[in-house]
Amino acid sequence: MPGRGWCYTTRVPWTRALVPPRHSVLNQWALLEPLGFQLTMLLFIAGLLLALGARSPFAVLLTALAGSFGVFHVFYYWLKVPLPIGALGL
């Protein structure tokens, strides 16, 4: 196990584990209206997984697609929560 100052679950320094989410949330907030919820979440999840050290591009893409489009459909269609659609209609 790495020494002091390391994030246990990702095996990266804790500062690296905390900085990407903070910047990603700010970028997500800025892109939510122009791109819509689905594309913004796709970029957010993929970027977060890559920043935290995910190695397989296929796994990153699959997780980002399932996460962004799956969460959108659950909240928008089943729970009737209005989410931004974006200029592309996605």
Secondary structure, DSSP 8 states (H G I E B T S, - for coil): ---TTB-TTT-SBHHHHHHHHHHHHHHHHHHHHHH-HHHHHHHHHHHHHHHTT---HHHHHHHHHHHHHHHHHIIIIIS-------TT--
